[in-house]
Amino acid sequence: DLYWFEISPYDQTFALFLLLNDEWQPSLIEWTPSSNINPGGWNFLSLERVGGVVSVFINGVLQGAVESDHFPTGRIGLGGATYSDGNVNVCIDNLRVWRLE
């Protein structure tokens, strides 16, 4: 079970998905255009859940927020996919994780 925050730099869109009980639920945030996504360079992503609200940020700018009371505690995971495309280079730098008290 997880929240999956995904961006597509190619077409400057983002979405937020929810996997619950091994089944993908309807998107919490449908694919949405964002001019804050850098199509050819670095992008800084942030996802937070505070008080039952999940918020997503791209390059420091709030992109959307939805109410969701799933996973009051849990673990952090990172993933990536190329879907049907071939090779891809992914770099992760300056990963920061913290708990809000």
N, C-alpha and C positions, 0 to 999 in steps of 0.2 A: 504494500500500500504506500502511495506516495503522491506528492504534488510534483508535476513535471512542468517546469518553466522553460519554454523554448523560444529561440529567435531564429529568424531566417534573414541573415544579412543581405542575401541576394535581392530579395524584394522588400526589405525593410519592414517585416511584420513580426509579431510575437503572439504567443498564446499561452494559456495556463490550463493544464490538464490534471485530472484526478484519477488515480488508480485505486480502487477500493474493493477489497475482497477478490483480488485477482481479475477484476473487470474494469475496463475503462468506462468512466461515467461521462455524461454530457460535459463538454468543455466548460470550465469555470469562466474562462475568457476566450472567446472565439479568436481566430486569427485576425489581428488588428494592425493596420499600418502605423508606423511610428517614424517620424523624421529624426528621432533621437538615436536610431540605429545607424552605426557607421558601416556602410556596405563593403568597404575595402580595408578596414583596419581594426583596431582594438575596440571591444565593447565590454563594459563593466556591468555585470548583472547582479541584482540583489533581490532576494525573496525573503519576506518576513511574515511571521504570524504573531500578532499581538491581540489579545483579548477577543479571539474568535474572528479576526479579520486578516485575510491573507493579502499582502500588497506586493506588487512587483515593480522594480525600478530598472531602468536602463540608462546607463551613464549618468546616474545620480538624479534622474527625473522620474517621479512617480508616473507609472503608465496605467495602472488600474488597481482596484482593490475589490475583493469580494468577501462576503461573510462565509465562513466555513469553520465548523467546530471539530473537524476531524484532527486526529493526531495531537492531543495536548502535550505529548512528549514524543521524542523519537530521535532518529539519527539523521545525519546529513550524508547525502550521496551525490556524486557527480557522474554524468553520463554524456554520451554523444553518439550520434549516428549520421551516416551518410545516406541512409535510405537506399535508393537505387543507384546513386552515383558511386564512382570509384574512389580512389584514395583521397584522403583529406588530411590536412595538418591542423591539429588543435593544440593550442598552448594555453596553459593555465599559469597565471602569475599573480602573486599577492592575494592568495586565498585567505579570507578572514572569516571566522565563525565565532559568534559570541552569543551568550545567553542574556536576555534582558530580564532583569529582576523586578 
